């Protein structure tokens, strides 16, 4: 477990600018991970840029961080061993999200894991870490009501947007990826809203529009001839998509929500408009987090309980080959001593019986001090040679 590492930055822990720099770096200059890690899973979302690693023998955490993160980038955070697993579990359970309880992140964690499996960069340690984190997240979601279904980052802006808009109101959602689609579904539930869905690929916008009873438009047509709007929600990967020229042509615009990474809206251009950017949404998220103290405490307790169980399971799994080898050593010894006088079935039972108490002690040692301690004990006792793999 000590070879497990997690290096990254998130909006909540590093801020929007740091996350933007990391995201651009990872998308355009993906570092060479194979020299440092035997396994790796990138987790790149709108709100975080992280990589989960199984470090190679002899590679220290700070060495990996220095190799993966160039000096010009913000330092971010780095966790190892149990701390890395705990952070991944908290991420999957949406306890580290800007909006606690949002249900995108668990799906994103699963998708990142599945993509890495297809790419062939997953191994036993990262597989165990992701499966454990997702299991913990499911229990948190099942037992603690942090947020209703379909809660997203946009949900933080919706109450104010709903209060500020006249009725009827025309609202455009630009970008129909996961973030934009959730915003569109949330807006479609409001009475008196004429919803316009805009996307670079118009077919994608049209499919969602048909499901929601909205209109669809291509991004190129929208930028050439934008209709009058009362509100704008931007969720694209295009920096500075909406500048002063756009806002000057929208005298009725009252509210804009910028969910994009990097920023889709030039802040200085949106004067006179109530702008919900990622920084403001982060502050609203912290206010909501304060109101959820009791629920978050229950969720953290579940994470702690499940994490302890996961560590026990990993220790058992890690020393299983050593236990098998020890039983085999007992079986060979019994065969040499009494093999001619005793049936093979009895020798097998005796080998398991003789190994019972040492195995019980080894499991306790592994739980308390890690599987490495159990392996070291076996080697020093001269019972067997253990390869850690």
C-alpha positions in Angstrom: 0.0 0.0 0.0 2.9 2.4 0.6 3.6 2.4 -3.2 0.2 3.9 -3.8 0.4 7.7 -4.5 -1.9 10.5 -5.6 -0.6 13.7 -7.0 -2.8 16.6 -8.2 -4.7 19.8 -7.6 -8.4 20.6 -7.4 -10.4 23.8 -7.6 -11.4 23.6 -4.0 -7.8 23.0 -2.7 -5.8 25.0 -5.2 -8.1 27.5 -6.7 -9.3 28.1 -10.3 -6.0 29.5 -11.7 -3.9 26.6 -10.3 -6.4 24.1 -11.7 -6.5 25.8 -15.1 -2.7 25.6 -15.3 -2.6 22.0 -14.3 -5.4 21.0 -16.7 -3.7 22.7 -19.7 -0.4 21.1 -18.8 -1.8 17.6 -18.5 -3.9 17.9 -21.7 -1.1 19.3 -23.9 2.1 17.9 -22.3 1.1 14.6 -20.7 4.2 13.7 -18.7 6.0 10.3 -19.1 4.6 8.3 -16.1 5.9 4.9 -17.1 9.4 5.6 -15.8 8.1 6.3 -12.3 5.1 4.0 -11.9 4.1 0.5 -12.7 0.4 1.5 -12.7 -1.4 4.8 -13.2 -4.9 6.3 -13.6 -5.3 10.0 -14.6 -8.4 11.6 -13.1 -9.1 14.8 -15.1 -12.4 16.6 -14.6 -13.7 20.1 -14.6 -12.8 20.5 -11.0 -9.7 18.5 -10.5 -6.5 17.3 -12.2 -5.0 14.2 -10.4 -3.1 11.0 -11.2 -3.2 7.9 -9.0 0.0 5.9 -9.2 1.6 2.6 -8.0 5.2 3.9 -7.7 8.0 1.6 -8.8 10.4 0.3 -6.2 12.9 2.9 -5.2 10.8 5.9 -6.4 10.0 8.3 -3.6 6.8 10.5 -3.6 8.7 13.8 -3.9 10.8 12.4 -6.7 7.6 11.5 -8.6 6.0 14.9 -7.9 9.2 16.7 -9.2 9.2 14.6 -12.3 5.4 15.0 -13.1 5.0 18.7 -12.1 7.2 21.2 -13.7 8.5 24.1 -11.5 6.3 26.7 -13.2 3.1 24.9 -12.1 1.6 25.4 -8.6 2.9 22.7 -6.3 -0.5 21.0 -5.6 -0.8 18.1 -3.2 0.7 14.6 -2.9 -0.4 11.7 -0.8 1.0 8.3 -0.3 -0.2 5.0 1.1 -3.3 5.1 3.3 -3.6 8.9 2.9 -3.8 8.5 -0.9 -6.5 5.9 -0.6 -8.4 8.1 1.8 -8.2 11.1 -0.5 -9.5 9.0 -3.4 -12.4 7.7 -1.4 -13.3 11.2 -0.3 -13.2 12.4 -3.9 -15.4 9.5 -5.1 -17.9 10.2 -2.3 -18.1 13.9 -3.3 -16.8 15.0 0.1 -14.0 17.0 -1.6 -16.2 18.5 -4.3 -17.0 22.2 -4.6 -20.6 21.3 -4.1 -20.7 18.4 -1.6 -22.9 15.5 -2.6 -22.9 16.3 -6.4 -23.3 13.0 -8.2 -21.1 13.6 -11.2 -17.8 12.8 -9.5 -18.5 9.1 -8.7 -19.3 8.5 -12.3 -16.2 10.4 -13.4 -14.0 8.3 -11.0 -15.5 5.1 -12.4 -15.0 6.3 -16.0 -11.4 7.3 -15.3 -10.7 3.8 -13.9 -12.4 2.1 -16.9 -10.5 4.2 -19.4 -7.2 3.4 -17.7 -8.1 -0.3 -17.7 -8.7 -0.1 -21.5 -5.3 1.7 -21.8 -3.6 -1.1 -19.9 -2.2 1.1 -17.1 -4.1 -0.4 -14.3 -2.6 -3.1 -12.0 -3.5 -4.8 -8.7 -2.8 -1.8 -6.5 -4.6 0.9 -8.5 -7.5 -1.6 -9.1 -7.9 -2.2 -5.4 -7.7 1.5 -4.7 -10.4 2.5 -7.2 -12.7 -0.4 -6.3 -12.4 0.4 -2.6 -13.0 4.1 -3.2 -16.1 3.4 -5.3 -17.4 1.0 -2.7 -17.0 3.6 0.0 -18.7 6.2 -2.1 -21.7 4.0 -2.7 -22.1 3.4 1.0 -21.8 7.2 1.7 -24.4 7.9 -0.9 -26.7 5.2 0.4 -26.6 6.2 4.0 -26.1 10.0 4.1 -28.3 12.5 2.2 -25.9 15.2 1.2 -27.8 16.3 -1.9 -30.7 15.4 -4.1 -30.1 13.4 -7.3 -28.8 15.4 -10.3 -27.0 17.9 -8.0 -24.1 19.5 -9.8 -21.9 22.6 -9.6 -24.7 24.6 -11.4 -27.0 23.8 -8.5 -25.2 26.4 -6.4 -26.2 29.1 -8.8 -29.7 28.0 -9.6 -31.6 29.5 -6.6 -30.2 33.0 -7.3 -30.6 32.7 -11.0 -34.3 31.6 -10.6 -34.9 34.6 -8.3 -33.3 37.1 -10.7 -35.0 36.0 -13.9 -38.2 37.5 -15.2 -40.9 35.3 -16.6 -40.9 34.4 -19.3 -37.1 34.3 -19.8 -34.9 32.9 -22.6 -31.8 31.1 -21.3 -29.0 29.7 -23.4 -26.8 26.8 -22.3 -23.7 26.8 -24.4 -21.9 23.4 -24.3 -23.9 20.2 -23.9 -21.2 18.0 -22.3 -21.8 16.5 -18.9 -21.7 19.8 -17.0 -23.9 21.7 -19.5 -26.4 18.8 -19.8 -27.0 18.8 -16.0 -27.5 22.6 -16.1 -29.9 22.2 -19.0 -31.9 19.5 -17.2 -32.1 21.7 -14.1 -33.3 24.7 -16.0 -35.9 22.7 -18.0 -37.7 22.0 -14.8 -38.3 25.7 -14.1 -41.6 27.2 -15.3 -41.6 30.1 -17.8 -38.1 29.3 -19.2 -37.5 29.1 -22.9 -34.4 27.0 -23.2 -31.9 27.2 -26.0 -29.1 24.5 -26.2 -26.0 25.4 -28.1 -23.1 23.1 -29.1 -20.2 23.0 -31.6 -21.8 19.7 -32.8 -25.4 20.6 -33.4 -26.6 17.0 -33.5 -25.7 16.6 -29.8 -27.5 19.7 -28.8 -30.6 18.6 -30.9 -30.8 15.2 -29.2 -30.8 16.8 -25.7 -33.2 19.6 -26.9 -35.7 17.0 -28.1 -35.6 15.2 -24.7 -36.1 18.5 -22.8 -38.5 20.3 -25.1 -36.0 22.9 -25.9 -34.5 24.5 -29.1 -31.1 23.7 -30.4 -28.5 25.8 -32.3 -25.0 25.3 -33.5 -22.2 27.3 -31.8 -21.2 29.0 -35.0 -24.7 30.2 -35.7 -25.2 31.3 -32.1 -22.0 33.4 -32.2 -22.8 35.0 -35.5 -26.4 35.9 -34.6 -27.2 35.4 -30.9 -30.8 35.8 -30.0 -31.8 38.1 -27.1 -31.2 36.4 -23.8 -32.1 36.9 -20.1 -29.5 34.4 -18.9 -26.4 32.6 -20.2 -24.8 29.4 -18.9 -21.4 28.6 -20.4 -19.8 25.2 -20.1 -17.2 24.8 -22.8 -13.4 24.3 -22.9 -13.0 27.5 -24.9 -11.3 30.4 -23.1 -12.7 33.9 -23.5 -15.6 32.7 -25.7 -17.9 35.5 -24.6 -16.2 38.9 -24.6 -17.3 42.5 -24.6 -18.8 42.3 -28.1 -21.2 39.6 -27.1 -22.4 41.3 -23.9 -22.8 44.6 -25.7 -25.3 42.9 -28.0 -27.3 41.5 -25.0 -29.0 44.5 -23.3 -31.6 42.2 -21.6 -29.0 39.8 -20.1 -29.3 39.7 -16.3 -27.4 36.6 -15.2 -24.4 34.6 -16.5 -23.0 31.4 -15.1 -19.5 30.4 -16.2 -18.9 26.7 -15.6 -16.1 26.5 -18.2 -12.5 25.5 -17.6 -10.7 27.7 -18.6 -13.0 30.7 -18.2 -15.5 31.0 -21.0 -16.6 34.5 -20.0 -14.2 37.5 -19.9 -15.1 38.9 -16.4 -14.5 42.5 -17.3 -16.9 42.2 -20.2 -19.8 41.1 -18.0 -20.3 44.5 -16.2 -23.9 45.1 -15.3 -24.6 41.3 -15.4 -24.7 39.1 -12.3 -21.8 36.7 -13.0 -21.5 33.4 -11.2 -17.9 32.3 -12.0 -16.1 29.4 -10.5 -14.7 31.6 -7.7 -18.1 32.7 -6.6 -19.5 29.1 -6.9 -16.7 27.9 -4.7 -17.7 30.4 -2.0 -21.3 29.3 -2.3 -20.1 25.7 -2.0 -18.2 26.5 1.3 -21.4 28.2 2.7 -23.4 25.0 1.8 -20.6 22.9 3.4 -21.0 24.8 6.6 -24.8 24.0 6.6 -24.1 20.3 6.1 -21.7 19.9 9.1 -23.7 17.0 10.7 -24.2 15.1 7.4 -20.6 15.5 6.4 -19.5 14.3 9.8 -21.5 11.1 9.4 -20.1 10.7 5.9 -16.5 11.1 7.2 -17.2 8.4 9.8 -18.3 6.0 7.1 -15.1 6.7 5.2 -12.9 6.1 8.2 -14.7 2.8 9.0 -14.6 1.5 5.4 -11.0 2.7 5.0 -9.9 0.6 8.0 -11.6 -2.4 6.5 -10.0 -1.9 3.1 -6.6 -1.7 4.7 -7.2 -5.0 6.5 -8.4 -6.5 3.2 -5.3 -5.3 1.4 -3.0 -6.6 4.1 -4.7 -10.0 3.8 -4.4 -10.0 0.0 -0.7 -8.8 0.1 0.4 -11.6 2.4 -1.7 -14.4 0.8 1.2 -15.6 -1.4 3.5 -15.8 1.7 0.9 -17.8 3.6 0.6 -20.2 0.7 4.3 -20.6 0.6 4.5 -21.2 4.4 1.8 -23.9 4.2 3.7 -25.5 1.4 6.9 -25.5 3.5 5.0 -27.3 6.3 3.6 -29.8 3.7 7.1 -30.5 2.3 8.5 -31.0 5.8 5.7 -33.4 6.8 6.1 -35.3 3.5 9.9 -35.8 4.2 9.3 -36.9 7.7 6.2 -39.1 7.6 5.2 -39.2 3.9 5.7 -43.0 3.6 3.4 -43.7 6.5 0.7 -41.1 6.1 -1.9 -40.5 3.4 -1.4 -37.3 1.3 -4.8 -36.0 2.4 -3.8 -36.2 6.1 -0.5 -34.5 5.4 -2.5 -31.7 3.7 -4.7 -31.3 6.7 -1.8 -31.3 9.1 0.0 -28.7 7.1 -3.0 -26.4 7.4 -3.4 -27.1 11.1 0.3 -26.5 11.9 0.2 -23.2 9.9 -3.0 -22.0 11.6 -1.5 -20.1 14.6 1.4 -18.6 12.7 -1.0 -17.5 10.0 -3.3 -15.9 12.6 -0.3 -14.1 14.1 0.9 -13.0 10.6 -2.5 -11.5 9.8 -2.5 -9.5 13.0 1.0 -8.3 12.3 0.1 -7.3 8.8 -3.1 -5.4 10.0 -1.1 -3.5 12.6 2.2 -2.8 10.9 1.5 -3.6 7.2 2.2 -6.7 5.0 5.9 -5.7 4.7 6.3 -6.5 8.5 4.8 -9.9 8.1 7.0 -10.7 5.1 10.1 -9.5 7.0 9.2 -11.8 9.9 9.0 -14.8 7.6 12.3 -14.0 5.9 14.1 -13.5 9.2 12.6 -16.7 10.7 14.1 -18.5 7.7 10.8 -20.2 7.0 10.7 -19.1 3.3 11.8 -16.6 0.8 9.2 -14.0 0.0 9.1 -12.0 -3.2 7.0 -8.9 -2.8 6.3 -8.2 -6.5 
